[in-house]
Amino acid sequence: MADRITSWWRIGFICAVLLLEGMSSSSINVQIGALERHFGLSPALLQLTVGAFLIAYAGLLPLAGRWVDTRGGRTVFLWGVALFGLGCVICAAALSGLWLVAGRFAQGAGAALSAPAAVALIIAGLPPGKTRNQAMGLYAAMGAVGFSLGLVLPAFVVTELGWRASFLVYLPLVVAMLIIGQTIQRSAAPGGKLDPLSAIAVTIAMMLAVHAIADVCNAPLWSTAVQLGGALLLGMTVKLSGRRLFPVEVTRSAGVLSGSFALAGVFAALVTSVYLVSLALQANNTAFEVGLALVPQSISNAIATMFGAKLVTRFGARKVLTTGMALVVTALGYLGTVGMSLPYAAGLLPAFVIIGISIALSYPAASIMAVDAVQPEHHGSAAGLLTSFQNVGGAAGLAVATAAAVVPLPGSGVPPEPGQLLSMAMMVFFGLVVAGIWWFSRRTLLTTRG
């Protein structure tokens, strides 16, 4: 018997895991100014505080999917939500920057566990058809709602009660989800061997690499070499062990790789530009004011999402994806050259509205491109790889921006220079080029797979 959830109020609480993920992803941008002022974080540790969530999510997601298959959705869901809550407590009680990074990592790990488990619970509890589709639609919508809410609610708490309290606003929902989760019928899990070493090794390697890149201008040469060497050694160990995080049919698919690299480029630009702008704005504005300034991006994204998949159906994934990426380049180019010097209504507002629309076009196009490129039995793995690339792209963008010394320190009153945000647009262009290379090499890759 599978884990079953049949009432809509239970489904709502299960779907709320994506609300937590969305809030945690966005809220750090309005918390980071207060964190830097309190701890005096270096630029490298500052970006790692943001990126730790993304890296943990990307690295542990494959393990989470396998754990759901072998241990059952209910068990993994409860562990994931509990771990996310623990991460919130660690952040709220943090006494140092490294403590903050550990808490953010725990939040990301909890989100990685609970997200696929929630999908499994919804699918197992509802038969195929309209009701299940509505439930999955609710689940997807929670992400956009969470991203918007994360820019406002924690920002208000930071302004009125302080940054520690802003990490605790998640706990009532976490406790409610744990209680509701206990009412879900336990499944007879099939069991099976679970090998976490590869996922853990890859996650540690990414953490080392991202920190080394971000701190390359300040750290001693030997420190950078040790970190990059350790990351390379861990990666080679996983490769030589023969353990695969994803099936070879997925990792050699041109469609999957095209969508994954393109989405990594888009999110590298998105995450980094929001981070840069929020830091610059917090020099002269409260966290709540900064959150309100960023909300139009998520609102435009939520509205445009209703049309993204329809446009892919009509014009094809490649055309829609290319259009979405071109919009990102245009918006960030405008923001980087003249937008920051103009009033909000003429500068930041139109730029972030366009960015929100571009994400609404790029994400479904990349997802459909990836899923359509593999057989149905590999759809889950393709979606997992796409999500991993998305998060790694965001973390890598932060590291590169920090290494290039373009991150303005909160309180400095110095906004990003024109070339800084424009460089983020060029990162998107690079992602587009890489996607094109993979796409046009499709015949070669398919021949290799055959």
Phi and psi in degrees as a GROMACS rama.xvg file:
@    title "Ramachandran Plot"
@    xaxis  label "Phi"
@    yaxis  label "Psi"
@TYPE xy
-89.4048  160.557  ALA-2
-58.0718  133.75  ASP-3
-129.809  135.258  ARG-4
-133.901  124.955  ILE-5
-120.591  -18.3813  THR-6
-96.7646  146.095  SER-7
-66.7788  -29.6  TRP-8
-70.0726  -32.8408  TRP-9
-69.8313  -42.6927  ARG-10
-59.3579  -40.4945  ILE-11
-59.4144  -42.1865  GLY-12
-70.0793  -35.3786  PHE-13
-64.7142  -43.4267  ILE-14
-65.4832  -20.3915  CYS-15
-66.4105  -10.2808  ALA-16
-62.4175  -34.5397  VAL-17
-73.6879  -26.2515  LEU-18
-63.2761  -44.9466  LEU-19
-62.0889  -44.0508  LEU-20
-61.1158  -46.5498  GLU-21
-63.5137  -42.3597  GLY-22
-64.2561  -44.1408  MET-23
-66.2662  -35.1625  SER-24
-65.7304  -39.4173  SER-25
-91.3003  -33.9653  SER-26
-64.6133  -28.6266  SER-27
-61.1134  -26.0504  ILE-28
-69.7108  -25.2135  ASN-29
-100.75  -6.66704  VAL-30
-94.607  -23.9379  GLN-31
-64.6026  -31.9188  ILE-32
-63.2805  -46.0708  GLY-33
-65.9904  -36.2593  ALA-34
-65.5861  -42.4608  LEU-35
-64.782  -42.1138  GLU-36
-66.3079  -35.0851  ARG-37
-74.6571  -44.3963  HIS-38
-101.026  -12.4849  PHE-39
62.9649  46.0725  GLY-40
-66.9735  141.926  LEU-41
-71.1255  158.664  SER-42
-54.9241  -38.9436  PRO-43
-65.4822  -43.817  ALA-44
-73.2842  -29.0531  LEU-45
-62.8583  -48.6858  LEU-46
-69.9167  -30.1039  GLN-47
-70.8351  -28.8364  LEU-48
-61.9515  -37.3494  THR-49
-77.353  -45.4042  VAL-50
-75.1337  -21.1043  GLY-51
-58.8828  -38.8443  ALA-52
-61.3547  -46.7469  PHE-53
-65.0956  -41.6301  LEU-54
-67.1217  -45.2453  ILE-55
-60.8352  -41.9844  ALA-56
-63.5217  -46.5835  TYR-57
-67.0513  -42.838  ALA-58
-74.0528  -33.1609  GLY-59
-97.6999  -7.06687  LEU-60
-59.9353  -44.0588  LEU-61
-60.3961  -40.3291  PRO-62
-64.059  -38.9113  LEU-63
-62.677  -42.8619  ALA-64
-61.4095  -41.6592  GLY-65
-66.8558  -37.1754  ARG-66
-65.624  -38.9137  TRP-67
-60.5653  -42.1671  VAL-68
-64.5022  -35.3316  ASP-69
-98.0679  -25.7135  THR-70
-113.685  -11.4712  ARG-71
97.0089  147.122  GLY-72
-65.0002  -37.9256  GLY-73
-62.2868  -47.3695  ARG-74
-61.5207  -47.8261  THR-75
-67.6484  -37.1818  VAL-76
-59.5037  -48.678  PHE-77
-64.4834  -42.3425  LEU-78
-63.3666  -41.5262  TRP-79
-64.6676  -46.4651  GLY-80
-63.8791  -42.0265  VAL-81
-62.9709  -40.8237  ALA-82
-66.5533  -38.8436  LEU-83
-61.486  -45.4285  PHE-84
-61.1644  -39.9529  GLY-85
-61.67  -40.4037  LEU-86
-60.8907  -38.2793  GLY-87
-62.7427  -42.9779  CYS-88
-65.2956  -41.8044  VAL-89
-60.6307  -44.6148  ILE-90
-62.7596  -43.8137  CYS-91
-64.5489  -30.9375  ALA-92
-96.116  7.09818  ALA-93
-57.8131  138.46  ALA-94
-112.96  -3.89338  LEU-95
-156.666  171.134  SER-96
-64.866  -40.3971  GLY-97
-64.2598  -34.0701  LEU-98
-62.9453  -42.0104  TRP-99
-61.1179  -45.1234  LEU-100
-59.892  -41.4662  VAL-101
-62.436  -41.7228  ALA-102
-65.408  -42.3604  GLY-103
-64.7617  -37.5844  ARG-104
-62.8693  -42.5742  PHE-105
-63.4827  -38.951  ALA-106
-60.7072  -46.393  GLN-107
-64.0947  -40.2484  GLY-108
-64.3168  -41.5402  ALA-109
-63.7246  -40.3086  GLY-110
-64.9023  -38.4248  ALA-111
-64.123  -35.498  ALA-112
-75.6552  -44.3704  LEU-113
-77.3071  -29.4584  SER-114
-63.7823  -54.5638  ALA-115
-66.4748  -29.6766  PRO-116
-65.9248  -39.1999  ALA-117
-63.0008  -42.5185  ALA-118
-60.8114  -43.6094  VAL-119
-62.2547  -40.2219  ALA-120
-65.9715  -40.8745  LEU-121
-65.3148  -45.9896  ILE-122
-65.1734  -41.007  ILE-123
-70.1793  -29.3457  ALA-124
-88.824  -10.7551  GLY-125
-130.485  139.449  LEU-126
-73.5415  156.802  PRO-127
-56.943  144.129  PRO-128
135.724  -160.608  GLY-129
-60.8973  -44.2268  LYS-130
-63.8846  -44.3543  THR-131
-63.9754  -41.0992  ARG-132
-62.1395  -38.9703  ASN-133
-64.6245  -40.1725  GLN-134
-64.5692  -42.2377  ALA-135
-68.4815  -32.3088  MET-136
-65.0086  -40.2146  GLY-137
-63.0728  -41.3981  LEU-138
-60.5384  -46.5652  TYR-139
-65.0163  -38.7656  ALA-140
-66.0031  -27.8595  ALA-141
-60.3116  -32.247  MET-142
-62.8746  -47.2412  GLY-143
-66.0217  -40.9064  ALA-144
-62.8338  -43.2638  VAL-145
-63.5587  -40.3941  GLY-146
-62.0324  -43.2623  PHE-147
-66.624  -46.1717  SER-148
-63.5294  -34.7693  LEU-149
-66.0049  -23.2591  GLY-150
-81.9003  -16.2487  LEU-151
-110.876  -56.6724  VAL-152
-63.6728  -55.8935  LEU-153
-60.9903  -33.6985  PRO-154
-63.7342  -41.1404  ALA-155
-62.7048  -41.7067  PHE-156
-66.4758  -40.691  VAL-157
-57.7902  -44.7913  VAL-158
-67.4952  -39.8  THR-159
-94.349  -35.7322  GLU-160
-120.299  -12.1146  LEU-161
105.743  163.184  GLY-162
-69.6558  -31.3666  TRP-163
-62.3231  -43.2331  ARG-164
-64.6121  -28.3411  ALA-165
-66.7936  -25.5272  SER-166
-80.465  -17.7259  PHE-167
-90.06  -7.69912  LEU-168
-65.9538  -19.0251  VAL-169
-77.8891  -22.5069  TYR-170
-62.486  -39.9521  LEU-171
-57.6292  -41.7044  PRO-172
-69.3552  -37.3999  LEU-173
-60.6794  -46.8955  VAL-174
-62.7626  -43.4799  VAL-175
-61.3122  -40.9911  ALA-176
-67.5273  -35.8147  MET-177
-66.6969  -38.9657  LEU-178
-67.1872  -45.9637  ILE-179
-63.2973  -39.2453  ILE-180
-60.5582  -30.4728  GLY-181
-68.3711  -21.5824  GLN-182
-84.4842  -7.81668  THR-183
-77.0701  134.095  ILE-184
-64.2299  132.441  GLN-185
-70.9397  137.966  ARG-186
-89.9608  160.12  SER-187
-87.6328  87.1352  ALA-188
-63.8921  140.987  ALA-189
-67.6955  -19.7868  PRO-190
75.3914  -168.833  GLY-191
128.196  164.038  GLY-192
-74.2803  134.238  LYS-193
-117.902  121.223  LEU-194
-112.02  95.4892  ASP-195
-85.2157  -8.88174  PRO-196
-62.0672  -42.3442  LEU-197
-62.7309  -47.3712  SER-198
-63.6373  -41.5  ALA-199
-65.7532  -42.7068  ILE-200
-62.542  -43.9003  ALA-201
-64.5185  -39.5568  VAL-202
-63.7978  -45.5385  THR-203
-62.3657  -41.0012  ILE-204
-60.3993  -42.0021  ALA-205
-65.8936  -39.8201  MET-206
-60.8348  -45.2415  MET-207
-62.9274  -44.9318  LEU-208
-65.3808  -44.2837  ALA-209
-63.7276  -44.0846  VAL-210
-66.3877  -39.9266  HIS-211
-63.1133  -43.2604  ALA-212
-64.9253  -44.8304  ILE-213
-64.7036  -33.5762  ALA-214
-102.041  14.5626  ASP-215
-62.8997  -28.5836  VAL-216
-82.6354  -14.7899  CYS-217
-116.438  -30.9463  ASN-218
-79.1781  153.712  ALA-219
-59.8838  151.979  PRO-220
-58.5117  -38.6646  LEU-221
-65.3631  -34.727  TRP-222
-66.0758  -45.4398  SER-223
-61.8419  -42.4089  THR-224
-63.7502  -41.5614  ALA-225
-64.2257  -43.3871  VAL-226
-66.46  -46.8438  GLN-227
-66.5369  -38.1554  LEU-228
-63.8846  -40.9317  GLY-229
-63.8618  -41.3123  GLY-230
-62.7283  -43.9418  ALA-231
-64.4219  -41.1503  LEU-232
-63.2935  -43.6286  LEU-233
-63.4364  -42.7066  LEU-234
-62.6902  -43.7113  GLY-235
-66.2101  -36.206  MET-236
-61.5463  -43.8228  THR-237
-64.0512  -43.134  VAL-238
-63.1817  -46.3848  LYS-239
-71.3987  -22.4205  LEU-240
-72.2093  -17.0456  SER-241
82.8939  -0.11809  GLY-242
-78.0091  133.223  ARG-243
-114.957  131.105  ARG-244
-77.8005  -28.2894  LEU-245
-135.498  150.028  PHE-246
-61.5158  149.52  PRO-247
-63.7476  -29.0182  VAL-248
-63.0372  -26.2873  GLU-249
-86.2514  -46.1175  VAL-250
-71.9584  -15.1388  THR-251
-107.59  8.98427  ARG-252
-85.3871  123.741  SER-253
-62.5865  -38.6325  ALA-254
-64.6318  -42.9009  GLY-255
-64.8556  -45.1014  VAL-256
-67.4136  -37.739  LEU-257
-60.6238  -51.3501  SER-258
-62.8637  -39.3616  GLY-259
-67.8674  -47.5036  SER-260
-66.6552  -38.3284  PHE-261
-63.6714  -44.4232  ALA-262
-67.735  -34.0569  LEU-263
-61.444  -41.4448  ALA-264
-65.1393  -41.8745  GLY-265
-62.2084  -47.4154  VAL-266
-75.1609  -24.1862  PHE-267
-60.6332  -44.5394  ALA-268
-70.8168  -42.3236  ALA-269
-63.6581  -55.5356  LEU-270
-61.0631  -43.1705  VAL-271
-70.4342  -39.6446  THR-272
-66.3761  -41.9921  SER-273
-62.4278  -41.0354  VAL-274
-62.0051  -48.1366  TYR-275
-63.0247  -46.2622  LEU-276
-66.8419  -41.783  VAL-277
-64.0838  -38.9677  SER-278
-63.7366  -42.6225  LEU-279
-64.9249  -41.985  ALA-280
-68.4584  -32.359  LEU-281
-72.0948  -5.23216  GLN-282
-66.9494  -32.7155  ALA-283
-129.8  8.38276  ASN-284
-136.173  158.123  ASN-285
-75.1112  163.855  THR-286
-60.3323  -37.1938  ALA-287
-66.07  -41.5049  PHE-288
-64.2729  -38.9397  GLU-289
-64.9776  -42.9674  VAL-290
-59.2673  -44.3573  GLY-291
-63.0804  -35.5832  LEU-292
-66.0936  -28.9518  ALA-293
-90.5459  -15.5097  LEU-294
-58.8306  -38.1561  VAL-295
-53.7266  -29.0792  PRO-296
-62.4193  -47.5068  GLN-297
-71.5986  -31.297  SER-298
-66.7236  -46.8534  ILE-299
-63.7696  -34.6797  SER-300
-64.5389  -44.4635  ASN-301
-62.6445  -39.646  ALA-302
-69.9398  -46.0305  ILE-303
-70.2271  -23.2598  ALA-304
-59.0093  -29.3784  THR-305
-63.8468  -19.3211  MET-306
-110.817  -11.6082  PHE-307
-58.4167  -53.0169  GLY-308
-64.9615  -35.4778  ALA-309
-65.1887  -38.8192  LYS-310
-66.7474  -35.875  LEU-311
-63.4247  -41.9261  VAL-312
-61.2413  -37.5858  THR-313
-82.9034  -41.8634  ARG-314
-110.316  -12.0072  PHE-315
96.9094  151.488  GLY-316
-65.6209  -40.9431  ALA-317
-63.2538  -43.8092  ARG-318
-66.2874  -42.1214  LYS-319
-68.4136  -40.7635  VAL-320
-63.3464  -43.9432  LEU-321
-62.3169  -40.5866  THR-322
-63.4421  -44.761  THR-323
-60.1819  -43.1948  GLY-324
-69.2548  -36.0636  MET-325
-63.8761  -36.6789  ALA-326
-65.5336  -38.7181  LEU-327
-61.4253  -47.0861  VAL-328
-59.5101  -44.1643  VAL-329
-63.2031  -47.7077  THR-330
-63.7848  -44.3749  ALA-331
-73.2733  -32.6088  LEU-332
-62.9379  -42.5311  GLY-333
-64.7032  -44.5938  TYR-334
-64.1289  -38.2107  LEU-335
-76.3753  -25.5498  GLY-336
-95.4076  -43.215  THR-337
-133.057  -20.3289  VAL-338
-61.5558  -39.9027  GLY-339
-71.5037  -18.894  MET-340
-92.7408  -7.65432  SER-341
-96.5699  163.166  LEU-342
-58.0759  157.636  PRO-343
-53.2741  -45.6388  TYR-344
-64.5076  -26.0207  ALA-345
-101.979  -14.2288  ALA-346
-111.978  -80.8987  GLY-347
-64.425  -42.2564  LEU-348
-58.2463  -57.6174  LEU-349
-63.4913  -34.3368  PRO-350
-63.5353  -45.8104  ALA-351
-73.5647  -30.0666  PHE-352
-63.2456  -43.6754  VAL-353
-66.0335  -39.3684  ILE-354
-62.1851  -42.3052  ILE-355
-60.2326  -41.4154  GLY-356
-65.6198  -40.3079  ILE-357
-63.503  -38.1274  SER-358
-66.3862  -38.614  ILE-359
-63.7607  -27.2136  ALA-360
-85.1109  -43.5551  LEU-361
-69.6923  -42.7416  SER-362
-64.7873  -52.8826  TYR-363
-65.07  -33.8299  PRO-364
-64.3231  -46.0681  ALA-365
-64.8365  -39.6646  ALA-366
-64.4927  -46.2697  SER-367
-66.5465  -39.7358  ILE-368
-58.6224  -42.4087  MET-369
-70.8893  -47.1879  ALA-370
-67.5772  -38.9874  VAL-371
-69.0863  -15.3159  ASP-372
-86.9453  -7.20194  ALA-373
-129.522  166.923  VAL-374
-70.6548  157.828  GLN-375
-54.4496  -34.5743  PRO-376
-68.2357  -11.2429  GLU-377
-111.065  10.1531  HIS-378
-61.1532  -42.24  HIS-379
-62.9431  -42.7217  GLY-380
-66.1731  -39.2626  SER-381
-63.3352  -42.6792  ALA-382
-64.9689  -37.6435  ALA-383
-65.3067  -41.9129  GLY-384
-64.4424  -40.1625  LEU-385
-60.9187  -45.1672  LEU-386
-65.4182  -39.2693  THR-387
-62.8947  -45.0169  SER-388
-62.4182  -39.5794  PHE-389
-57.548  -47.5828  GLN-390
-73.0147  -39.272  ASN-391
-62.9728  -39.1482  VAL-392
-59.3714  -43.9456  GLY-393
-61.4079  -45.6575  GLY-394
-65.542  -39.9143  ALA-395
-66.245  -38.5777  ALA-396
-60.9107  -42.2086  GLY-397
-61.6407  -42.9233  LEU-398
-64.6926  -43.4943  ALA-399
-65.3386  -42.2569  VAL-400
-62.2161  -40.6295  ALA-401
-67.1309  -41.5596  THR-402
-62.578  -32.6458  ALA-403
-81.027  3.32745  ALA-404
59.0068  42.0088  ALA-405
-107.428  1.24355  VAL-406
-83.4182  119.11  VAL-407
-76.0667  137.524  PRO-408
-75.3813  134.922  LEU-409
-57.1029  138.363  PRO-410
87.398  -6.61016  GLY-411
-79.903  -19.6593  SER-412
73.0179  10.344  GLY-413
-105.403  109.925  VAL-414
-74.6123  166.443  PRO-415
-59.114  138.362  PRO-416
-67.6548  157.709  GLU-417
-51.7309  -42.5873  PRO-418
-69.4942  -17.3271  GLY-419
-68.6008  -54.0953  GLN-420
-69.702  -30.5948  LEU-421
-64.3188  -33.9596  LEU-422
-64.6422  -32.165  SER-423
-66.8853  -35.201  MET-424
-64.1326  -36.8764  ALA-425
-67.1482  -29.3521  MET-426
-63.9248  -38.0952  MET-427
-63.8482  -42.8198  VAL-428
-59.8795  -40.8802  PHE-429
-60.5276  -41.9809  PHE-430
-61.5879  -38.1796  GLY-431
-64.3232  -42.2752  LEU-432
-61.9998  -45.7473  VAL-433
-61.1763  -42.999  VAL-434
-60.7544  -40.1213  ALA-435
-64.0195  -40.0287  GLY-436
-60.8435  -46.0451  ILE-437
-66.2038  -37.877  TRP-438
-65.539  -44.7116  TRP-439
-76.2401  -10.9997  PHE-440
-94.7529  16.3629  SER-441
-57.5841  -43.8234  ARG-442
-61.1103  -42.6507  ARG-443
-63.8473  -44.276  THR-444
-66.421  -41.1088  LEU-445
-66.486  -35.4472  LEU-446
-64.0145  -41.2173  THR-447
-63.1329  -41.6387  THR-448
-64.7681  -36.9941  ARG-449
